[in-house]
Amino acid sequence: MKILPLHPLSDIDASEQDREPTDAELDVIDAEMPLIRAEVEELDVRISLMDRPVTELDARRLRRARRKVLATRRELTNQTRTVTEVGA
């Protein structure tokens, strides 16, 4: 299989693309998992509304999903965590 070259100005080489995530990267993903779940839930609601007219109940479901995403995002932003530089 041929590996396509990266953008000429990129500072990432091909060996970095094929590696597994580090423990620090996995910790960041794990910390953001509530937000990922909330965003998936909002996406599910949006997909369910694509092929039908929006009822009042559907509008409430969408507003609730949006509020959950915003609340989760706010909680993640307000957490005081030690940030470790990824790739260091």
N, C-alpha and C positions, 0 to 999 in steps of 0.2 A: 504494500500500500504506500502510495506517495504522500508525504507530508507536505502540505502547502506552506510556503514561507509566510512568516508574519509580516506585518506592516514594517517597512524599513526603519521607521523611527521608534519602533517598539523596543523596550529594554527587557523583554521576556524572551528567553530562548525556548526551543522546542522541548528540552528536557523538563522545564518547569510546567509545561502544559500536560505532560503525561504522569505527573506525580500524584500521589494520594494526598488528601487534605491533612494538614498538621493538626495536632491536638488543640492548638490555639484557634485555628479556623473552625474546627468542630465545636469548640466551646462557644464561639460567636454565633454559629448557626443554631446551637441549642438555646442560647439566650434569646434569639430572635424567633424561635419557634411559635410562641403565642401570636406574634404578629403575622407570621406566615399562615397559621391556621385561620386567623380572622380574615385575612385577605382572600383565602380560598373560599371561605364561607360567603363573603361578599360576592365573589365571582360566581359561585353557584347560584345565588339569588339573581344576579344579572342575567345569567344564561337561561334560567327558568322563565325570565320575563321577555325573552327575545321574540317569541313566537305567539304572544297573546297580549291582549290589552291589559293594562295595569289596573288592578282593582285597588280599593282602599287598603285591604289586607296586604296586598303585594307591596304597596308603597310603604306601609309600616315595616314590613320585613326588610326592605331595602334600607330604610332609614336606620333601623336597628343594627343592621350589618355595618353600615357606614360609621355609626357611633362607636361600635365595638372596635373597628379598625383604628379610629382616631384615639379612643381611650387606651388601647394597647400601645399605640405609637407614643402617646404621651407618657405612659408608664415606663417604656423602654428609654425614652429620652431623659426622664427625670431620675433614673437609677444612677447611683454613684458607683461606677465600676472602674476598676483599674484597667485601662486600655493597654493591651500589648500590641506592639507593632507586628503585623503579619509578615512573615518572610524574613524576620530578623534573626 
